[in-house]
Amino acid sequence: MTDPLPPEDSDQAALHRPGTDGVQARDLVERVINTYNARLAAARRSPVPEAADAVDSWREARDQAADALERLDAASEDETVEIALRYAALLKELKGR
């Protein structure tokens, strides 16, 4: 059995644990959905309105993530890994802003 990849930040859990791709993919997609939900909620509460284009793009991206979450139920191993990688990169981008 291979060891999990070490995390970039030693305070975080390992990046990959063999045999858990589906769990990791689901967690990443759910975290992206939660990030977009938080942005949308903050925009609704804000006295200064967000640009309509930004809000619309967040909603569309959240809906795409929800679709990816549903696809995971029937996804092949390769598709599961692809979704996990895509949403890991997206989550990193979202948290970096």
Phi and psi restraints in degrees (value plus and minus 20) as a CYANA .aco file:
   2 THR   PHI    -106.9   -66.9
   2 THR   PSI     132.3   172.3
   3 ASP   PHI     -97.6   -57.6
   3 ASP   PSI     131.3   171.3
   4 PRO   PHI     -84.3   -44.3
   4 PRO   PSI     132.4   172.4
   5 LEU   PHI     -83.5   -43.5
   5 LEU   PSI     120.3   160.3
   6 PRO   PHI     -90.4   -50.4
   6 PRO   PSI     125.8   165.8
   7 PRO   PHI     -93.0   -53.0
   7 PRO   PSI     137.0   177.0
   8 GLU   PHI     -85.9   -45.9
   8 GLU   PSI     -55.5   -15.5
   9 ASP   PHI    -131.3   -91.3
   9 ASP   PSI     100.4   140.4
  10 SER   PHI     -84.1   -44.1
  10 SER   PSI     -32.0     8.0
  11 ASP   PHI    -103.4   -63.4
  11 ASP   PSI     -27.7    12.3
  12 GLN   PHI    -119.3   -79.3
  12 GLN   PSI     144.7   184.7
  13 ALA   PHI     -92.6   -52.6
  13 ALA   PSI     144.3   184.3
  14 ALA   PHI     -78.9   -38.9
  14 ALA   PSI     129.8   169.8
  15 LEU   PHI     -96.7   -56.7
  15 LEU   PSI     -49.0    -9.0
  16 HIS   PHI    -164.8  -124.8
  16 HIS   PSI     111.1   151.1
  17 ARG   PHI    -141.1  -101.1
  17 ARG   PSI      98.7   138.7
  18 PRO   PHI     -72.6   -32.6
  18 PRO   PSI     118.9   158.9
  19 GLY   PHI      65.9   105.9
  19 GLY   PSI     -18.9    21.1
  20 THR   PHI    -141.1  -101.1
  20 THR   PSI       3.9    43.9
  21 ASP   PHI     -77.2   -37.2
  21 ASP   PSI     -62.5   -22.5
  22 GLY   PHI     -83.7   -43.7
  22 GLY   PSI     -60.5   -20.5
  23 VAL   PHI     -86.9   -46.9
  23 VAL   PSI     -64.4   -24.4
  24 GLN   PHI     -85.5   -45.5
  24 GLN   PSI     -62.5   -22.5
  25 ALA   PHI     -81.7   -41.7
  25 ALA   PSI     -66.6   -26.6
  26 ARG   PHI     -80.4   -40.4
  26 ARG   PSI     -63.3   -23.3
  27 ASP   PHI     -82.8   -42.8
  27 ASP   PSI     -63.9   -23.9
  28 LEU   PHI     -83.6   -43.6
  28 LEU   PSI     -65.4   -25.4
  29 VAL   PHI     -84.5   -44.5
  29 VAL   PSI     -62.5   -22.5
  30 GLU   PHI     -82.8   -42.8
  30 GLU   PSI     -57.9   -17.9
  31 ARG   PHI     -86.5   -46.5
  31 ARG   PSI     -57.5   -17.5
  32 VAL   PHI     -85.1   -45.1
  32 VAL   PSI     -65.1   -25.1
  33 ILE   PHI     -78.6   -38.6
  33 ILE   PSI     -65.1   -25.1
  34 ASN   PHI     -83.4   -43.4
  34 ASN   PSI     -56.0   -16.0
  35 THR   PHI     -84.9   -44.9
  35 THR   PSI     -65.4   -25.4
  36 TYR   PHI     -85.7   -45.7
  36 TYR   PSI     -59.9   -19.9
  37 ASN   PHI     -80.2   -40.2
  37 ASN   PSI     -60.5   -20.5
  38 ALA   PHI     -84.8   -44.8
  38 ALA   PSI     -61.1   -21.1
  39 ARG   PHI     -84.0   -44.0
  39 ARG   PSI     -62.9   -22.9
  40 LEU   PHI     -85.2   -45.2
  40 LEU   PSI     -61.2   -21.2
  41 ALA   PHI     -84.9   -44.9
  41 ALA   PSI     -61.4   -21.4
  42 ALA   PHI     -84.7   -44.7
  42 ALA   PSI     -57.4   -17.4
  43 ALA   PHI     -85.3   -45.3
  43 ALA   PSI     -57.8   -17.8
  44 ARG   PHI     -87.4   -47.4
  44 ARG   PSI     -55.7   -15.7
  45 ARG   PHI    -101.7   -61.7
  45 ARG   PSI     -40.1    -0.1
  46 SER   PHI     -90.3   -50.3
  46 SER   PSI     115.5   155.5
  47 PRO   PHI     -91.2   -51.2
  47 PRO   PSI     -42.5    -2.5
  48 VAL   PHI    -120.6   -80.6
  48 VAL   PSI      93.9   133.9
  49 PRO   PHI     -85.4   -45.4
  49 PRO   PSI     119.4   159.4
  50 GLU   PHI     -92.2   -52.2
  50 GLU   PSI     137.6   177.6
  51 ALA   PHI     -81.4   -41.4
  51 ALA   PSI     115.5   155.5
  52 ALA   PHI     -77.7   -37.7
  52 ALA   PSI     -56.0   -16.0
  53 ASP   PHI     -82.8   -42.8
  53 ASP   PSI     -60.8   -20.8
  54 ALA   PHI     -85.1   -45.1
  54 ALA   PSI     -66.3   -26.3
  55 VAL   PHI     -82.3   -42.3
  55 VAL   PSI     -63.9   -23.9
  56 ASP   PHI     -82.7   -42.7
  56 ASP   PSI     -59.7   -19.7
  57 SER   PHI     -88.9   -48.9
  57 SER   PSI     -54.5   -14.5
  58 TRP   PHI     -85.7   -45.7
  58 TRP   PSI     -62.0   -22.0
  59 ARG   PHI     -83.0   -43.0
  59 ARG   PSI     -64.5   -24.5
  60 GLU   PHI     -83.0   -43.0
  60 GLU   PSI     -63.9   -23.9
  61 ALA   PHI     -85.0   -45.0
  61 ALA   PSI     -59.4   -19.4
  62 ARG   PHI     -83.0   -43.0
  62 ARG   PSI     -62.5   -22.5
  63 ASP   PHI     -84.6   -44.6
  63 ASP   PSI     -58.0   -18.0
  64 GLN   PHI     -84.7   -44.7
  64 GLN   PSI     -58.8   -18.8
  65 ALA   PHI     -85.6   -45.6
  65 ALA   PSI     -59.1   -19.1
  66 ALA   PHI     -83.5   -43.5
  66 ALA   PSI     -57.7   -17.7
  67 ASP   PHI     -84.7   -44.7
  67 ASP   PSI     -60.9   -20.9
  68 ALA   PHI     -83.6   -43.6
  68 ALA   PSI     -57.9   -17.9
  69 LEU   PHI     -81.4   -41.4
  69 LEU   PSI     -61.7   -21.7
  70 GLU   PHI     -87.1   -47.1
  70 GLU   PSI     -58.4   -18.4
  71 ARG   PHI     -83.7   -43.7
  71 ARG   PSI     -47.7    -7.7
  72 LEU   PHI     -81.2   -41.2
  72 LEU   PSI     -47.3    -7.3
  73 ASP   PHI     -80.2   -40.2
  73 ASP   PSI     -53.8   -13.8
  74 ALA   PHI    -138.1   -98.1
  74 ALA   PSI      -8.2    31.8
  75 ALA   PHI     -93.9   -53.9
  75 ALA   PSI     126.8   166.8
  76 SER   PHI     -92.5   -52.5
  76 SER   PSI     150.4   190.4
  77 GLU   PHI     -80.9   -40.9
  77 GLU   PSI     -62.4   -22.4
  78 ASP   PHI     -84.2   -44.2
  78 ASP   PSI     -62.8   -22.8
  79 GLU   PHI     -86.6   -46.6
  79 GLU   PSI     -57.0   -17.0
  80 THR   PHI     -81.0   -41.0
  80 THR   PSI     -65.0   -25.0
  81 VAL   PHI     -84.9   -44.9
  81 VAL   PSI     -61.6   -21.6
  82 GLU   PHI     -80.5   -40.5
  82 GLU   PSI     -64.9   -24.9
  83 ILE   PHI     -83.4   -43.4
  83 ILE   PSI     -64.2   -24.2
  84 ALA   PHI     -80.3   -40.3
  84 ALA   PSI     -64.7   -24.7
  85 LEU   PHI     -85.5   -45.5
  85 LEU   PSI     -62.5   -22.5
  86 ARG   PHI     -81.4   -41.4
  86 ARG   PSI     -65.2   -25.2
  87 TYR   PHI     -99.2   -59.2
  87 TYR   PSI     -44.8    -4.8
  88 ALA   PHI     -85.9   -45.9
  88 ALA   PSI     -63.4   -23.4
  89 ALA   PHI     -86.0   -46.0
  89 ALA   PSI     -61.2   -21.2
  90 LEU   PHI     -85.0   -45.0
  90 LEU   PSI     -62.9   -22.9
  91 LEU   PHI     -82.2   -42.2
  91 LEU   PSI     -62.2   -22.2
  92 LYS   PHI     -81.4   -41.4
  92 LYS   PSI     -62.5   -22.5
  93 GLU   PHI     -83.5   -43.5
  93 GLU   PSI     -64.2   -24.2
  94 LEU   PHI     -84.8   -44.8
  94 LEU   PSI     -58.9   -18.9
  95 LYS   PHI     -95.7   -55.7
  95 LYS   PSI     -41.6    -1.6
  96 GLY   PHI     -97.6   -57.6
  96 GLY   PSI     -36.1     3.9
